[in-house]
Amino acid sequence: MAGGTEAFPELGRHCEMEDCGQLDFLPFECDGCHKVFCKEHRAYAGHDCPKADHKSRVVVVCDACSASVERRGGEDDSAALARHAGSGGCDPGRKRSKARCPARGCREQLTFSNTAPCRSCHQRLCLRHRFPDTHSCGGGRAKLLPLAFRKREEPPSPPPIRAC
C-alpha cells in the first residue's frame, strides 16, 4: 500500500494491520516484524507480533541467595532456578537482607521512598524516626535548632556605677 496523499505521496504510511489501513503521518515500525503500524497497533500485543519476545528478558529471583537468574527461551521459572542451583553459583551466605530502620523497636524496612538521613548523626532512618529526638541520636540536637529557639547566654553585665 502506498503512503501519503495525492499532493504529497511520500508523506506518511498506511497501517499494515489487516482491518485498519489508516494513513498515519507519524507511523511506527515494529522492531520485531519490521512492519509499519499506526499508534493503535504499534505495540506487540496490538498487532499480534510473531517476534514479540525476541528482545524481552525474564528474570527470576533465587530465594536462597537473592541472585537474579535470567530465563532462557522456552524455560519456566523452576527450570531456571534448578539450572542456577546446579551451576554452583548459588551461595546462601550472599543473601541480601532488607535494610531496616536502626531506631530502637522499629521494624520498618528502608526503601528509596521512605528513607531519610538524620542531619545530626547521618544515619538512614524511616520517616517516623528521621528527627534527632525520635531516635538515639549521637549528633547532638542543639545544632539543628533555629537561633530563635536556642538558649541565649547573656553577657555579664558591667558593675553598677555609683554616684559619689
DRENTORKOL-3810 file (N, C-alpha, C; in nm, 4 decimals):
REM DRENTORKOL-3810
@n.u->0.0839; n.v->-0.1176; n.w->0.0000; ca.u->0.0000; ca.v->0.0000; ca.w->0.0000; c.u->0.0881; c.v->0.1234; c.w->0.0000
@n.u->0.0652; n.v->0.2155; n.w->-0.0871; ca.u->0.1436; ca.v->0.3383; ca.w->-0.0930; c.u->0.0993; c.v->0.4320; c.w->0.0181
@n.u->0.1866; n.v->0.5253; n.w->0.0518; ca.u->0.1533; ca.v->0.6179; ca.w->0.1587; c.u->0.1220; c.v->0.7547; c.w->0.1043
@n.u->0.0877; n.v->0.8447; n.w->0.1947; ca.u->0.0687; ca.v->0.9846; ca.w->0.1609; c.u->-0.0642; c.v->1.0172; c.w->0.0967
@n.u->-0.0717; n.v->1.1386; n.w->0.0472; ca.u->-0.1915; ca.v->1.1888; ca.w->-0.0193; c.u->-0.1584; c.v->1.2132; c.w->-0.1668
@n.u->-0.2564; n.v->1.2582; n.w->-0.2436; ca.u->-0.2311; ca.v->1.2840; ca.w->-0.3861; c.u->-0.1281; c.v->1.3945; c.w->-0.4040
@n.u->-0.1332; n.v->1.4984; n.w->-0.3206; ca.u->-0.0401; ca.v->1.6102; ca.w->-0.3328; c.u->0.0988; c.v->1.5741; c.w->-0.2800
@n.u->0.1051; n.v->1.4927; n.w->-0.1745; ca.u->0.2324; ca.v->1.4530; ca.w->-0.1126; c.u->0.2362; c.v->1.3016; c.w->-0.0969
@n.u->0.2678; n.v->1.2285; n.w->-0.2029; ca.u->0.2639; ca.v->1.0822; ca.w->-0.1973; c.u->0.3698; c.v->1.0204; c.w->-0.1044
@n.u->0.4785; n.v->1.0923; n.w->-0.0770; ca.u->0.5828; ca.v->1.0354; ca.w->0.0088; c.u->0.5593; c.v->1.0629; c.w->0.1575
@n.u->0.4530; n.v->1.1343; n.w->0.1910; ca.u->0.4249; ca.v->1.1725; ca.w->0.3291; c.u->0.3356; c.v->1.0686; c.w->0.3963
@n.u->0.3830; n.v->1.0079; n.w->0.5042; ca.u->0.3039; ca.v->0.9128; ca.w->0.5820; c.u->0.3013; c.v->0.7741; c.w->0.5221
@n.u->0.2467; n.v->0.6791; n.w->0.5981; ca.u->0.2340; ca.v->0.5402; ca.w->0.5543; c.u->0.1029; c.v->0.4850; c.w->0.6072
@n.u->0.0501; n.v->0.3848; n.w->0.5401; ca.u->-0.0721; ca.v->0.3196; ca.w->0.5854; c.u->-0.0366; c.v->0.2076; c.w->0.6824
@n.u->-0.1221; n.v->0.1895; n.w->0.7822; ca.u->-0.1046; ca.v->0.0840; ca.w->0.8820; c.u->-0.1165; c.v->-0.0517; c.w->0.8125
@n.u->-0.0262; n.v->-0.1444; n.w->0.8426; ca.u->-0.0260; ca.v->-0.2753; ca.w->0.7788; c.u->-0.1114; c.v->-0.3785; c.w->0.8511
@n.u->-0.1900; n.v->-0.3354; n.w->0.9499; ca.u->-0.2832; ca.v->-0.4258; ca.w->1.0163; c.u->-0.3955; c.v->-0.4550; c.w->0.9168
@n.u->-0.4408; n.v->-0.5801; n.w->0.9087; ca.u->-0.5370; ca.v->-0.6221; ca.w->0.8062; c.u->-0.6611; c.v->-0.5351; c.w->0.7992
@n.u->-0.7267; n.v->-0.5121; n.w->0.9119; ca.u->-0.8541; ca.v->-0.4416; ca.w->0.9124; c.u->-0.8413; c.v->-0.2915; c.w->0.9346
@n.u->-0.7193; n.v->-0.2394; n.w->0.9430; ca.u->-0.7034; ca.v->-0.0975; ca.w->0.9753; c.u->-0.6735; c.v->-0.0145; c.w->0.8504
@n.u->-0.5517; n.v->-0.0179; n.w->0.8016; ca.u->-0.5147; ca.v->0.0578; ca.w->0.6827; c.u->-0.5156; c.v->0.2077; c.w->0.6999
@n.u->-0.5173; n.v->0.2583; n.w->0.8238; ca.u->-0.5231; ca.v->0.4018; ca.w->0.8497; c.u->-0.3965; c.v->0.4712; c.w->0.8005
@n.u->-0.4125; n.v->0.5874; n.w->0.7383; ca.u->-0.2990; ca.v->0.6677; ca.w->0.6942; c.u->-0.2451; c.v->0.7413; c.w->0.8162
@n.u->-0.1200; n.v->0.7158; n.w->0.8486; ca.u->-0.0587; ca.v->0.7769; ca.w->0.9659; c.u->0.0612; c.v->0.8584; c.w->0.9190
@n.u->0.0653; n.v->0.9859; n.w->0.9579; ca.u->0.1741; ca.v->1.0724; ca.w->0.9147; c.u->0.2983; c.v->1.0553; c.w->1.0021
@n.u->0.2839; n.v->0.9916; n.w->1.1188; ca.u->0.3966; ca.v->0.9552; ca.w->1.2037; c.u->0.3862; c.v->0.8057; c.w->1.2335
@n.u->0.4125; n.v->0.7207; n.w->1.1358; ca.u->0.3945; ca.v->0.5774; ca.w->1.1557; c.u->0.5052; c.v->0.5171; c.w->1.2427
@n.u->0.4769; n.v->0.3991; n.w->1.2978; ca.u->0.5712; ca.v->0.3269; ca.w->1.3824; c.u->0.6124; c.v->0.1984; c.w->1.3130
@n.u->0.7417; n.v->0.1719; n.w->1.3094; ca.u->0.7898; ca.v->0.0472; ca.w->1.2528; c.u->0.8221; c.v->-0.0475; c.w->1.3676
@n.u->0.7653; n.v->-0.1669; n.w->1.3632; ca.u->0.7876; ca.v->-0.2671; ca.w->1.4668; c.u->0.9301; c.v->-0.3195; c.w->1.4543
@n.u->1.0031; n.v->-0.3253; n.w->1.5649; ca.u->1.1400; ca.v->-0.3752; ca.w->1.5591; c.u->1.1462; c.v->-0.5275; c.w->1.5604
@n.u->1.0308; n.v->-0.5928; n.w->1.5695; ca.u->1.0256; ca.v->-0.7381; ca.w->1.5628; c.u->0.9977; c.v->-0.7869; c.w->1.4222
@n.u->0.8828; n.v->-0.7472; n.w->1.3663; ca.u->0.8427; ca.v->-0.7951; ca.w->1.2336; c.u->0.8729; c.v->-0.6949; c.w->1.1226
@n.u->0.9168; n.v->-0.5745; n.w->1.1588; ca.u->0.9550; ca.v->-0.4688; ca.w->1.0646; c.u->0.8416; c.v->-0.4243; c.w->0.9733
@n.u->0.7185; n.v->-0.4315; n.w->1.0238; ca.u->0.6038; ca.v->-0.3772; ca.w->0.9503; c.u->0.5708; c.v->-0.2411; c.w->1.0084
@n.u->0.4908; n.v->-0.1617; n.w->0.9364; ca.u->0.4552; ca.v->-0.0268; ca.w->0.9770; c.u->0.3130; c.v->-0.0274; c.w->1.0326
@n.u->0.2933; n.v->0.0406; n.w->1.1475; ca.u->0.1633; ca.v->0.0434; ca.w->1.2134; c.u->0.1289; c.v->0.1830; c.w->1.2616
@n.u->0.0001; n.v->0.2033; n.w->1.2835; ca.u->-0.0482; ca.v->0.3285; ca.w->1.3405; c.u->-0.0274; c.v->0.3243; c.w->1.4923
@n.u->-0.0645; n.v->0.4313; n.w->1.5590; ca.u->-0.0443; ca.v->0.4406; ca.w->1.7035; c.u->-0.1217; c.v->0.3309; c.w->1.7780
@n.u->-0.2392; n.v->0.2984; n.w->1.7322; ca.u->-0.3239; ca.v->0.1992; ca.w->1.7977; c.u->-0.2646; c.v->0.0583; c.w->1.7902
@n.u->-0.1967; n.v->0.0256; n.w->1.6837; ca.u->-0.1456; ca.v->-0.1097; ca.w->1.6629; c.u->0.0065; c.v->-0.1214; c.w->1.6769
@n.u->0.0738; n.v->-0.0204; n.w->1.7300; ca.u->0.2195; ca.v->-0.0210; ca.w->1.7354; c.u->0.2770; c.v->-0.1187; c.w->1.8373
@n.u->0.2056; n.v->-0.1485; n.w->1.9449; ca.u->0.2548; ca.v->-0.2406; ca.w->2.0481; c.u->0.2550; c.v->-0.3835; c.w->1.9949
@n.u->0.3414; n.v->-0.4691; n.w->2.0518; ca.u->0.3482; ca.v->-0.6092; ca.w->2.0089; c.u->0.2106; c.v->-0.6758; c.w->2.0196
@n.u->0.1413; n.v->-0.6495; n.w->2.1308; ca.u->0.0097; ca.v->-0.7098; ca.w->2.1506; c.u->-0.0941; c.v->-0.6486; c.w->2.0571
@n.u->-0.0751; n.v->-0.5253; n.w->2.0150; ca.u->-0.1701; ca.v->-0.4572; ca.w->1.9277; c.u->-0.1777; c.v->-0.5170; c.w->1.7884
@n.u->-0.0703; n.v->-0.5809; n.w->1.7427; ca.u->-0.0737; ca.v->-0.6416; ca.w->1.6091; c.u->-0.0331; c.v->-0.7891; c.w->1.6130
@n.u->-0.0356; n.v->-0.8488; n.w->1.7319; ca.u->-0.0014; ca.v->-0.9913; ca.w->1.7499; c.u->0.1293; c.v->-1.0244; c.w->1.6785
@n.u->0.2333; n.v->-0.9543; n.w->1.7147; ca.u->0.3643; ca.v->-0.9717; ca.w->1.6513; c.u->0.4176; c.v->-1.1125; c.w->1.6760
@n.u->0.4575; n.v->-1.1832; n.w->1.5709; ca.u->0.5111; ca.v->-1.3177; ca.w->1.5894; c.u->0.6488; c.v->-1.3185; c.w->1.6553
@n.u->0.7181; n.v->-1.2064; n.w->1.6540; ca.u->0.8508; ca.v->-1.1981; ca.w->1.7143; c.u->0.8490; c.v->-1.1067; c.w->1.8368
@n.u->0.7402; n.v->-1.1134; n.w->1.9124; ca.u->0.7227; ca.v->-1.0239; ca.w->2.0263; c.u->0.8252; c.v->-1.0462; c.w->2.1358
@n.u->0.8712; n.v->-1.1673; n.w->2.1537; ca.u->0.9624; ca.v->-1.1941; ca.w->2.2641; c.u->1.1087; c.v->-1.1966; c.w->2.2227
@n.u->1.1423; n.v->-1.1451; n.w->2.1061; ca.u->1.2815; ca.v->-1.1502; ca.w->2.0613; c.u->1.3728; c.v->-1.0588; c.w->2.1420
@n.u->1.3194; n.v->-0.9546; n.w->2.2043; ca.u->1.4014; ca.v->-0.8650; ca.w->2.2861; c.u->1.3619; c.v->-0.8673; c.w->2.4331
@n.u->1.2666; n.v->-0.9487; n.w->2.4701; ca.u->1.2224; ca.v->-0.9494; ca.w->2.6089; c.u->1.3136; c.v->-1.0378; c.w->2.6932
@n.u->1.3284; n.v->-0.9993; n.w->2.8184; ca.u->1.4086; ca.v->-1.0756; ca.w->2.9133; c.u->1.3237; c.v->-1.0980; c.w->3.0368
@n.u->1.3251; n.v->-1.2210; n.w->3.0865; ca.u->1.2516; ca.v->-1.2538; ca.w->3.2078; c.u->1.3533; c.v->-1.3010; c.w->3.3103
@n.u->1.3463; n.v->-1.2452; n.w->3.4301; ca.u->1.4401; ca.v->-1.2774; ca.w->3.5358; c.u->1.3632; c.v->-1.3323; c.w->3.6546
@n.u->1.4182; n.v->-1.4368; n.w->3.7160; ca.u->1.3613; ca.v->-1.4981; ca.w->3.8347; c.u->1.4590; c.v->-1.4735; c.w->3.9485
@n.u->1.4094; n.v->-1.4422; n.w->4.0687; ca.u->1.4952; ca.v->-1.4181; ca.w->4.1841; c.u->1.5038; c.v->-1.5454; c.w->4.2666
@n.u->1.6259; n.v->-1.5892; n.w->4.2936; ca.u->1.6504; ca.v->-1.7098; ca.w->4.3729; c.u->1.6186; c.v->-1.6804; c.w->4.5188
@n.u->1.5372; n.v->-1.7653; n.w->4.5827; ca.u->1.5009; ca.v->-1.7459; ca.w->4.7230; c.u->1.6188; c.v->-1.7725; c.w->4.8161
@n.u->1.7093; n.v->-1.8587; n.w->4.7769; ca.u->1.8198; ca.v->-1.8972; ca.w->4.8643; c.u->1.9278; c.v->-1.7900; c.w->4.8728
@n.u->1.9640; n.v->-1.7266; n.w->4.7581; ca.u->2.0776; ca.v->-1.6324; ca.w->4.7599; c.u->2.0436; c.v->-1.4935; c.w->4.7079
@n.u->1.9206; n.v->-1.4675; n.w->4.6721; ca.u->1.8740; ca.v->-1.3381; ca.w->4.6197; c.u->1.9388; c.v->-1.3005; c.w->4.4869
@n.u->1.9909; n.v->-1.3964; n.w->4.4131; ca.u->2.0517; ca.v->-1.3684; ca.w->4.2830; c.u->1.9436; c.v->-1.3631; c.w->4.1755
@n.u->1.9660; n.v->-1.2806; n.w->4.0731; ca.u->1.8745; ca.v->-1.2719; ca.w->3.9598; c.u->1.9188; c.v->-1.3733; c.w->3.8553
@n.u->1.8265; n.v->-1.4606; n.w->3.8154; ca.u->1.8568; ca.v->-1.5658; ca.w->3.7190; c.u->1.7721; c.v->-1.5416; c.w->3.5948
@n.u->1.8371; n.v->-1.5258; n.w->3.4796; ca.u->1.7647; ca.v->-1.4995; ca.w->3.3559; c.u->1.7117; c.v->-1.6298; c.w->3.2976
@n.u->1.5834; n.v->-1.6279; n.w->3.2585; ca.u->1.5251; ca.v->-1.7454; ca.w->3.1928; c.u->1.5707; c.v->-1.7491; c.w->3.0483
@n.u->1.6002; n.v->-1.8670; n.w->3.0010; ca.u->1.6360; ca.v->-1.8844; ca.w->2.8605; c.u->1.5113; c.v->-1.9201; c.w->2.7823
@n.u->1.5157; n.v->-1.9095; n.w->2.6508; ca.u->1.3994; ca.v->-1.9323; ca.w->2.5657; c.u->1.3270; c.v->-2.0623; c.w->2.5945
@n.u->1.1977; n.v->-2.0566; n.w->2.6227; ca.u->1.1143; ca.v->-2.1735; ca.w->2.6471; c.u->1.1297; c.v->-2.2340; c.w->2.7856
@n.u->1.2064; n.v->-2.1739; n.w->2.8719; ca.u->1.2330; ca.v->-2.2278; ca.w->3.0047; c.u->1.1341; c.v->-2.1684; c.w->3.1044
@n.u->1.0853; n.v->-2.2506; n.w->3.1981; ca.u->0.9957; ca.v->-2.1968; ca.w->3.3005; c.u->1.0782; c.v->-2.1582; c.w->3.4241
@n.u->1.0117; n.v->-2.0986; n.w->3.5246; ca.u->1.0811; ca.v->-2.0483; ca.w->3.6427; c.u->1.1561; c.v->-2.1575; c.w->3.7184
@n.u->1.0896; n.v->-2.2718; n.w->3.7400; ca.u->1.1528; ca.v->-2.3779; ca.w->3.8183; c.u->1.2753; c.v->-2.4351; c.w->3.7464
@n.u->1.2721; n.v->-2.4445; n.w->3.6149; ca.u->1.3876; ca.v->-2.4947; ca.w->3.5392; c.u->1.5036; c.v->-2.3960; c.w->3.5472
@n.u->1.4751; n.v->-2.2668; n.w->3.5435; ca.u->1.5805; ca.v->-2.1660; ca.w->3.5534; c.u->1.6450; c.v->-2.1699; c.w->3.6912
@n.u->1.5634; n.v->-2.1855; n.w->3.7958; ca.u->1.6181; ca.v->-2.1933; ca.w->3.9316; c.u->1.6976; c.v->-2.3214; c.w->3.9524
@n.u->1.6525; n.v->-2.4329; n.w->3.8925; ca.u->1.7262; ca.v->-2.5590; ca.w->3.9026; c.u->1.8609; c.v->-2.5471; c.w->3.8308
@n.u->1.8635; n.v->-2.4819; n.w->3.7165; ca.u->1.9883; ca.v->-2.4607; ca.w->3.6434; c.u->2.0842; c.v->-2.3750; c.w->3.7260
@n.u->2.0306; n.v->-2.2728; n.w->3.7926; ca.u->2.1122; ca.v->-2.1861; ca.w->3.8778; c.u->2.1691; c.v->-2.2632; c.w->3.9971
@n.u->2.0860; n.v->-2.3442; n.w->4.0604; ca.u->2.1314; ca.v->-2.4221; ca.w->4.1769; c.u->2.2381; c.v->-2.5233; c.w->4.1362
@n.u->2.2254; n.v->-2.5823; n.w->4.0183; ca.u->2.3217; ca.v->-2.6809; ca.w->3.9703; c.u->2.4508; c.v->-2.6202; c.w->3.9190
@n.u->2.4525; n.v->-2.4901; n.w->3.8940; ca.u->2.5717; ca.v->-2.4259; ca.w->3.8382; c.u->2.6798; c.v->-2.4010; c.w->3.9423
@n.u->2.6445; n.v->-2.4118; n.w->4.0702; ca.u->2.7409; ca.v->-2.3841; ca.w->4.1761; c.u->2.7492; c.v->-2.2366; c.w->4.2114
@n.u->2.6721; n.v->-2.1527; n.w->4.1470; ca.u->2.6739; ca.v->-2.0089; ca.w->4.1744; c.u->2.5777; c.v->-1.9675; c.w->4.2834
@n.u->2.5009; n.v->-2.0616; n.w->4.3363; ca.u->2.4027; ca.v->-2.0300; ca.w->4.4402; c.u->2.4706; c.v->-2.0403; c.w->4.5764
@n.u->2.4907; n.v->-1.9272; n.w->4.6418; ca.u->2.5560; ca.v->-1.9229; ca.w->4.7726; c.u->2.4614; c.v->-1.8559; c.w->4.8718
@n.u->2.3950; n.v->-1.9346; n.w->4.9594; ca.u->2.3012; ca.v->-1.8754; ca.w->5.0552; c.u->2.3650; c.v->-1.7744; c.w->5.1498
@n.u->2.4951; n.v->-1.7772; n.w->5.1650; ca.u->2.5638; ca.v->-1.6810; ca.w->5.2502; c.u->2.5639; c.v->-1.5400; c.w->5.1932
@n.u->2.5414; n.v->-1.5281; n.w->5.0641; ca.u->2.5396; ca.v->-1.3965; ca.w->4.9994; c.u->2.4020; c.v->-1.3320; c.w->5.0011
@n.u->2.3037; n.v->-1.3956; n.w->5.0605; ca.u->2.1671; ca.v->-1.3422; ca.w->5.0573; c.u->2.1634; c.v->-1.2039; c.w->5.1216
@n.u->2.1089; n.v->-1.1107; n.w->5.0486; ca.u->2.0987; ca.v->-0.9737; ca.w->5.0977; c.u->1.9716; c.v->-0.9596; c.w->5.1796
@n.u->1.9873; n.v->-0.9118; n.w->5.3006; ca.u->1.8691; ca.v->-0.8885; ca.w->5.3832; c.u->1.8209; c.v->-0.7459; c.w->5.3595
@n.u->1.6964; n.v->-0.7247; n.w->5.3830; ca.u->1.6376; ca.v->-0.5927; ca.w->5.3648; c.u->1.6864; c.v->-0.5000; c.w->5.4765
@n.u->1.7239; n.v->-0.3793; n.w->5.4401; ca.u->1.7681; ca.v->-0.2818; ca.w->5.5393; c.u->1.6487; c.v->-0.2395; c.w->5.6238
@n.u->1.6700; n.v->-0.2292; n.w->5.7531; ca.u->1.5639; ca.v->-0.1885; ca.w->5.8458; c.u->1.6062; c.v->-0.0630; c.w->5.9199
@n.u->1.5090; n.v->0.0079; n.w->5.9705; ca.u->1.5339; ca.v->0.1301; ca.w->6.0462; c.u->1.6111; c.v->0.0952; c.w->6.1736
@n.u->1.7218; n.v->0.1663; n.w->6.2019; ca.u->1.8010; ca.v->0.1345; ca.w->6.3208; c.u->1.7446; c.v->0.1880; c.w->6.4515
@n.u->1.6331; n.v->0.2600; n.w->6.4483; ca.u->1.5739; ca.v->0.3111; ca.w->6.5720; c.u->1.5248; c.v->0.1946; c.w->6.6579
@n.u->1.5399; n.v->0.2085; n.w->6.7874; ca.u->1.5057; ca.v->0.1006; ca.w->6.8803; c.u->1.3576; c.v->0.0637; c.w->6.8695
@n.u->1.3317; n.v->-0.0654; n.w->6.8462; ca.u->1.1954; ca.v->-0.1163; ca.w->6.8396; c.u->1.1264; c.v->-0.0984; c.w->6.7047
@n.u->1.1911; n.v->-0.0358; n.w->6.6097; ca.u->1.1284; ca.v->-0.0126; ca.w->6.4792; c.u->1.1614; c.v->-0.1281; c.w->6.3857
@n.u->1.0618; n.v->-0.1800; n.w->6.3141; ca.u->1.0806; ca.v->-0.2918; ca.w->6.2225; c.u->1.0579; c.v->-0.2492; c.w->6.0775
@n.u->1.0516; n.v->-0.1209; n.w->6.0515; ca.u->1.0228; ca.v->-0.0679; ca.w->5.9178; c.u->1.1377; c.v->-0.0987; c.w->5.8218
@n.u->1.1027; n.v->-0.1526; n.w->5.7038; ca.u->1.2034; ca.v->-0.1754; ca.w->5.6005; c.u->1.2339; c.v->-0.0434; c.w->5.5312
@n.u->1.3617; n.v->-0.0184; n.w->5.5071; ca.u->1.4021; ca.v->0.1061; ca.w->5.4421; c.u->1.4037; c.v->0.0863; c.w->5.2916
@n.u->1.3295; n.v->0.1702; n.w->5.2222; ca.u->1.3264; ca.v->0.1703; ca.w->5.0767; c.u->1.3657; c.v->0.3094; c.w->5.0294
@n.u->1.3684; n.v->0.3265; n.w->4.8993; ca.u->1.4057; ca.v->0.4560; ca.w->4.8437; c.u->1.3094; c.v->0.5663; c.w->4.8862
@n.u->1.1806; n.v->0.5350; n.w->4.8909; ca.u->1.0805; ca.v->0.6389; ca.w->4.9150; c.u->1.0499; c.v->0.6644; c.w->5.0616
@n.u->1.0923; n.v->0.5772; n.w->5.1540; ca.u->1.0595; ca.v->0.6018; ca.w->5.2944; c.u->1.1844; c.v->0.6162; c.w->5.3805
@n.u->1.2961; n.v->0.6597; n.w->5.3227; ca.u->1.4213; ca.v->0.6729; ca.w->5.3955; c.u->1.4670; c.v->0.8177; c.w->5.3953
@n.u->1.5149; n.v->0.8613; n.w->5.5105; ca.u->1.5692; ca.v->0.9965; ca.w->5.5216; c.u->1.6893; c.v->0.9922; c.w->5.6143
@n.u->1.7944; n.v->1.0684; n.w->5.5840; ca.u->1.9100; ca.v->1.0711; ca.w->5.6742; c.u->1.8877; c.v->1.1706; c.w->5.7875
@n.u->1.9392; n.v->1.1362; n.w->5.9039; ca.u->1.9348; ca.v->1.2289; ca.w->6.0167; c.u->2.0415; c.v->1.3348; c.w->5.9913
@n.u->2.0105; n.v->1.4606; n.w->6.0144; ca.u->2.1059; ca.v->1.5681; ca.w->5.9863; c.u->2.2162; c.v->1.5766; c.w->6.0909
@n.u->2.1958; n.v->1.5134; n.w->6.2045; ca.u->2.2992; ca.v->1.5184; ca.w->6.3082; c.u->2.3942; c.v->1.4005; c.w->6.2998
@n.u->2.3391; n.v->1.2785; n.w->6.3040; ca.u->2.4247; ca.v->1.1588; ca.w->6.3083; c.u->2.4396; c.v->1.0925; c.w->6.1717
@n.u->2.3665; n.v->1.1375; n.w->6.0710; ca.u->2.3752; ca.v->1.0907; ca.w->5.9327; c.u->2.3349; c.v->0.9439; c.w->5.9154
@n.u->2.2561; n.v->0.8895; n.w->6.0072; ca.u->2.2037; ca.v->0.7540; ca.w->5.9907; c.u->2.0867; c.v->0.7577; c.w->5.8941
@n.u->2.0665; n.v->0.6480; n.w->5.8203; ca.u->1.9486; ca.v->0.6342; ca.w->5.7341; c.u->1.8372; c.v->0.5757; c.w->5.8197
@n.u->1.7269; n.v->0.6481; n.w->5.8322; ca.u->1.6148; ca.v->0.6080; ca.w->5.9176; c.u->1.4842; c.v->0.6152; c.w->5.8405
@n.u->1.3799; n.v->0.5517; n.w->5.8959; ca.u->1.2475; ca.v->0.5636; ca.w->5.8352; c.u->1.1956; c.v->0.7050; c.w->5.8597
@n.u->1.0901; n.v->0.7419; n.w->5.7920; ca.u->1.0383; ca.v->0.8784; ca.w->5.8033; c.u->0.9884; c.v->0.9105; c.w->5.9429
@n.u->0.9398; n.v->0.8119; n.w->6.0149; ca.u->0.8882; ca.v->0.8341; ca.w->6.1500; c.u->1.0013; c.v->0.8706; c.w->6.2463
@n.u->1.1217; n.v->0.8171; n.w->6.2255; ca.u->1.2329; ca.v->0.8368; ca.w->6.3177; c.u->1.3437; c.v->0.9254; c.w->6.2610
@n.u->1.3161; n.v->1.0079; n.w->6.1626; ca.u->1.4205; ca.v->1.0860; ca.w->6.0966; c.u->1.4705; c.v->1.2042; c.w->6.1799
@n.u->1.3948; n.v->1.2476; n.w->6.2785; ca.u->1.4360; ca.v->1.3612; ca.w->6.3603; c.u->1.5181; c.v->1.3141; c.w->6.4797
@n.u->1.6150; n.v->1.3940; n.w->6.5244; ca.u->1.7046; ca.v->1.3514; ca.w->6.6320; c.u->1.6347; c.v->1.3139; c.w->6.7627
@n.u->1.5217; n.v->1.3761; n.w->6.7938; ca.u->1.4568; ca.v->1.3433; ca.w->6.9206; c.u->1.3737; c.v->1.2153; c.w->6.9143
@n.u->1.3602; n.v->1.1524; n.w->6.7982; ca.u->1.2818; ca.v->1.0292; ca.w->6.7873; c.u->1.3678; c.v->0.9038; c.w->6.7808
@n.u->1.4996; n.v->0.9182; n.w->6.7818; ca.u->1.5894; ca.v->0.8031; ca.w->6.7873; c.u->1.7088; c.v->0.8393; c.w->6.8749
@n.u->1.7878; n.v->0.7430; n.w->6.9103; ca.u->1.9048; ca.v->0.7709; ca.w->6.9951; c.u->2.0136; c.v->0.8320; c.w->6.9084
@n.u->2.0073; n.v->0.9622; n.w->6.8967; ca.u->2.0969; ca.v->1.0357; ca.w->6.8083; c.u->2.2227; c.v->1.0754; c.w->6.8844
@n.u->2.3367; n.v->1.0489; n.w->6.8259; ca.u->2.4620; ca.v->1.0853; ca.w->6.8891; c.u->2.5171; c.v->1.2163; c.w->6.8389
@n.u->2.4480; n.v->1.2795; n.w->6.7467; ca.u->2.4997; ca.v->1.4010; ca.w->6.6841; c.u->2.4712; c.v->1.5276; c.w->6.7610
@n.u->2.3851; n.v->1.5254; n.w->6.8588; ca.u->2.3528; ca.v->1.6466; ca.w->6.9342; c.u->2.2404; c.v->1.7231; c.w->6.8679
@n.u->2.1490; n.v->1.7712; n.w->6.9497; ca.u->2.0316; ca.v->1.8362; ca.w->6.8958; c.u->2.0471; c.v->1.9873; c.w->6.8843
@n.u->2.1345; n.v->2.0467; n.w->6.9604; ca.u->2.1430; ca.v->2.1930; ca.w->6.9647; c.u->2.1806; c.v->2.2528; c.w->6.8292
@n.u->2.2526; n.v->2.1780; n.w->6.7472; ca.u->2.2943; ca.v->2.2324; ca.w->6.6180; c.u->2.1760; c.v->2.2552; c.w->6.5248
@n.u->2.0692; n.v->2.1775; n.w->6.5417; ca.u->1.9577; ca.v->2.1857; ca.w->6.4486; c.u->1.8535; c.v->2.2905; c.w->6.4846
@n.u->1.8529; n.v->2.3361; n.w->6.6100; ca.u->1.7518; ca.v->2.4327; ca.w->6.6498; c.u->1.7810; c.v->2.5696; c.w->6.5886
@n.u->1.6792; n.v->2.6390; n.w->6.5422; ca.u->1.6995; ca.v->2.7734; ca.w->6.4903; c.u->1.7468; c.v->2.8663; c.w->6.6017
@n.u->1.8101; n.v->2.9737; n.w->6.5642; ca.u->1.8638; ca.v->3.0665; ca.w->6.6637; c.u->1.7564; c.v->3.1204; c.w->6.7574
@n.u->1.6359; n.v->3.1395; n.w->6.7078; ca.u->1.5293; ca.v->3.1961; ca.w->6.7904; c.u->1.4938; c.v->3.1053; c.w->6.9072
@n.u->1.5146; n.v->2.9718; n.w->6.8932; ca.u->1.4778; ca.v->2.8782; ca.w->6.9975; c.u->1.5957; c.v->2.8371; c.w->7.0857
@n.u->1.7156; n.v->2.8774; n.w->7.0511; ca.u->1.8321; ca.v->2.8391; ca.w->7.1306; c.u->1.8383; c.v->2.9216; c.w->7.2575
@n.u->1.8908; n.v->2.8582; n.w->7.3585; ca.u->1.9054; ca.v->2.9270; ca.w->7.4853; c.u->2.0204; c.v->3.0262; c.w->7.4713
@n.u->1.9912; n.v->3.1510; n.w->7.4936; ca.u->2.0945; ca.v->3.2532; ca.w->7.4793; c.u->2.1649; c.v->3.2748; c.w->7.6124
@n.u->2.2940; n.v->3.2907; n.w->7.6024; ca.u->2.3693; ca.v->3.3265; ca.w->7.7225; c.u->2.3844; c.v->3.4777; c.w->7.7223
@n.u->2.3417; n.v->3.5376; n.w->7.8301; ca.u->2.3526; ca.v->3.6831; ca.w->7.8421; c.u->2.4970; c.v->3.7184; c.w->7.8778
@n.u->2.5525; n.v->3.8186; n.w->7.8152; ca.u->2.6867; ca.v->3.8610; ca.w->7.8538; c.u->2.6838; c.v->3.9188; c.w->7.9953
@n.u->2.7928; n.v->3.9044; n.w->8.0677; ca.u->2.7911; ca.v->3.9585; ca.w->8.2053; c.u->2.7681; c.v->4.1099; c.w->8.2016
@n.u->2.6855; n.v->4.1546; n.w->8.2932; ca.u->2.6560; ca.v->4.2971; ca.w->8.2958; c.u->2.7696; c.v->4.3710; c.w->8.3658
@n.u->2.7957; n.v->4.4949; n.w->8.3243; ca.u->2.9031; ca.v->4.5707; ca.w->8.3893; c.u->2.8636; c.v->4.6073; c.w->8.5321
@n.u->2.9614; n.v->4.6254; n.w->8.6178; ca.u->2.9271; ca.v->4.6612; ca.w->8.7575; c.u->2.8548; c.v->4.7958; c.w->8.7602
@n.u->2.7625; n.v->4.8081; n.w->8.8519; ca.u->2.6875; ca.v->4.9357; ca.w->8.8593; c.u->2.7796; c.v->5.0532; c.w->8.8973
@n.u->2.7489; n.v->5.1671; n.w->8.8425; ca.u->2.8263; ca.v->5.2879; ca.w->8.8714; c.u->2.7535; c.v->5.3642; c.w->8.9808
@n.u->2.8305; n.v->5.3969; n.w->9.0876; ca.u->2.7673; ca.v->5.4685; ca.w->9.1992; c.u->2.8063; c.v->5.6168; c.w->9.1919
@n.u->2.7131; n.v->5.6932; n.w->9.2173; ca.u->2.7387; ca.v->5.8377; ca.w->9.2188; c.u->2.7973; c.v->5.8738; c.w->9.3551
@n.u->2.8972; n.v->5.9571; n.w->9.3585; ca.u->2.9574; ca.v->5.9969; ca.w->9.4840; c.u->2.8993; c.v->6.1237; c.w->9.5343
END
